[in-house]
Amino acid sequence: MPHRPRRALALPRISLFCLLLPASVALAHPHVWIQYAARVSTNGTSIVAIEERWRFTEGFPVQLVGVDQLPANGLLDAALTKRFHDQAFASLAHSAYFTHLFVDGNPQAFGEPTAFKVSVEGGKITYSFRLALATPIDMRGKKIELGIWDPSYYVDYEPEPEPAISFAPGSPPNCSIRSFVDKTHPIFNGFVLPSASEIAC
């Protein structure tokens, strides 16, 4: 299945760059592909959590969880969900689950994820979970950016078709979200620019 690459600084430059890289670095190109969507959950004008959905379009190492067979569709049962959580999700805590929220340029911390679920949709593994902020952030008068990416580029996160990032129901009607290419936080040694969203209220 072909995958749309992220916007990069210059494709010819990337090709030359890959030729010059040590093998250990060059092999850091994506091995897992995820399409994501997220909803910004608010209390009034404060962001309180990010509700995420990851769909593994290719490369999910099912062998990590020791599962030989999965249903074609539907939610996994509690036992299988726990196995996925413990063996193929919890270890992402040190990377904040690849979720990046910046307020006036400062990264924000998250608590432990909740409402973790695993389903199979058309034969593809899908995660959903909720990340509460350690401290709610009032959006008014602040520059806020939300993005989901793996700095090592081992996992390629691509947004679902617009709008990949949206507000959860009940959010203030005068707030907005705008997607853009983030030139401030390049990944893969500066040669790949991740997608991000600007949140304003």
C-alpha positions in Angstrom: 0.0 0.0 0.0 1.6 3.3 -1.0 1.9 5.9 1.7 1.8 9.7 1.2 5.0 11.1 2.7 5.0 14.1 5.0 5.9 17.4 3.5 9.7 17.7 3.6 12.2 20.5 3.0 13.4 19.2 -0.4 13.0 15.7 -1.9 16.3 15.8 -3.8 18.0 16.9 -0.6 16.5 14.0 1.2 17.7 11.5 -1.3 21.3 12.8 -1.1 21.0 12.9 2.7 19.9 9.2 2.9 22.9 8.2 0.8 25.3 10.0 3.2 23.7 8.7 6.4 25.1 5.8 8.4 23.1 2.6 7.9 21.8 2.7 11.5 20.3 6.1 10.9 19.1 5.6 7.4 17.1 2.6 8.6 15.0 4.8 10.8 12.6 5.5 8.0 9.0 4.5 8.9 8.3 0.9 9.7 4.8 1.5 11.1 2.1 3.7 9.5 -0.7 5.3 11.5 -3.6 7.5 10.5 -4.8 9.5 13.4 -7.7 11.8 14.5 -8.0 13.7 17.7 -10.7 15.7 19.5 -9.8 18.5 21.9 -11.9 18.1 25.0 -12.6 21.4 26.9 -14.2 22.7 30.1 -15.3 26.2 29.1 -12.3 27.8 27.4 -9.8 25.4 29.0 -8.3 22.3 27.3 -8.6 19.4 29.7 -7.8 16.4 27.5 -7.0 15.0 24.0 -9.2 12.1 22.8 -7.2 10.2 20.2 -7.8 7.5 17.6 -4.9 5.7 15.9 -5.5 3.4 12.9 -2.6 1.2 12.0 -2.7 1.1 8.2 0.4 -1.0 7.9 3.3 -2.5 9.8 1.7 -3.2 13.2 3.8 -5.9 14.8 0.9 -8.2 16.1 3.6 -10.7 17.2 4.5 -8.2 19.9 1.3 -9.2 21.8 1.5 -12.9 20.9 -1.8 -13.0 19.1 -2.2 -15.5 16.3 -5.7 -14.5 15.1 -7.9 -11.4 15.5 -11.6 -10.8 14.4 -12.1 -9.1 11.1 -14.1 -6.3 12.9 -15.2 -5.1 16.3 -13.9 -4.3 19.8 -11.5 -6.7 21.4 -12.4 -8.3 24.7 -11.0 -7.1 28.0 -8.2 -9.7 28.1 -6.9 -9.0 24.6 -7.2 -5.2 25.2 -5.1 -5.6 28.4 -2.5 -7.5 26.4 -2.3 -4.8 23.8 -2.1 -2.1 26.5 0.6 -3.8 28.5 2.8 -5.0 25.6 2.2 -2.5 22.8 1.1 0.8 24.3 2.2 1.4 27.9 5.8 1.6 26.8 5.0 4.8 24.9 4.5 6.7 28.2 8.1 8.0 28.1 7.3 9.6 24.7 4.0 11.1 26.0 2.3 8.8 23.5 3.8 10.9 20.7 1.3 13.7 21.5 2.8 17.2 21.5 0.9 20.1 22.9 2.7 23.5 23.1 1.4 26.6 24.8 3.3 29.8 23.9 6.1 27.4 22.8 6.2 25.4 26.1 5.5 21.7 26.0 2.7 20.5 28.2 2.5 17.4 30.3 -0.2 14.7 30.3 -1.4 12.3 32.9 -1.9 8.6 32.4 -4.2 7.6 29.5 -7.7 6.4 30.2 -10.5 4.7 28.2 -8.0 2.7 26.2 -9.7 0.5 23.7 -8.6 -1.7 20.8 -10.7 -2.6 17.8 -10.3 -4.1 14.4 -11.8 -2.1 11.5 -11.5 -3.7 8.1 -8.7 -5.9 9.3 -6.7 -3.0 10.7 -5.9 -2.5 14.4 -7.3 0.7 15.9 -6.5 2.3 19.2 -8.6 4.9 21.0 -7.8 6.6 24.3 -8.0 9.8 26.3 -5.0 11.8 27.5 -5.9 14.3 30.2 -3.6 17.3 30.7 -1.7 17.4 33.9 -2.9 21.0 34.2 -5.8 22.3 32.2 -4.9 25.2 29.8 -7.0 28.2 29.3 -6.9 28.9 25.5 -7.7 32.6 25.7 -4.9 34.8 24.5 -2.4 32.0 24.1 -0.6 30.4 21.1 -1.5 26.7 21.2 -0.2 24.0 18.9 -1.2 20.3 18.9 0.6 17.6 16.9 1.1 13.9 16.9 4.4 12.6 15.6 7.3 10.3 16.3 10.5 12.3 16.4 12.5 9.3 15.3 10.2 8.8 12.3 10.1 5.0 13.0 6.3 5.5 13.1 4.8 7.7 10.4 1.8 9.5 11.7 -0.5 10.9 9.0 -3.7 12.8 9.8 -7.0 11.4 8.7 -8.8 13.4 6.0 -9.9 16.9 7.3 -10.7 17.6 9.9 -8.3 15.3 11.7 -8.2 17.5 14.7 -11.5 18.9 16.0 -13.2 20.0 19.2 -15.2 17.5 21.2 -18.9 18.4 21.6 -19.6 21.1 24.1 -16.6 23.3 23.2 -17.0 27.0 22.9 -18.4 28.0 19.5 -16.0 30.9 19.1 -12.9 28.7 19.2 -11.1 27.4 16.0 -8.6 24.9 14.8 -6.3 25.3 11.8 -4.0 22.7 10.4 -0.5 23.6 9.1 2.9 22.2 8.4 5.1 22.6 11.5 8.4 24.1 10.5 9.4 24.8 14.1 9.6 21.1 15.1 11.2 19.2 12.2 11.8 15.5 12.7 14.2 12.9 11.2 17.2 15.1 11.5 15.4 18.1 10.2 14.3 16.6 6.9 10.7 15.9 7.6 8.1 18.4 8.7 5.2 17.1 10.7 1.6 18.1 10.5 0.1 20.1 13.4 -2.9 22.2 14.3 -3.2 25.7 15.8 -5.9 26.1 18.4 -7.3 29.5 19.1 -10.1 30.9 21.3 
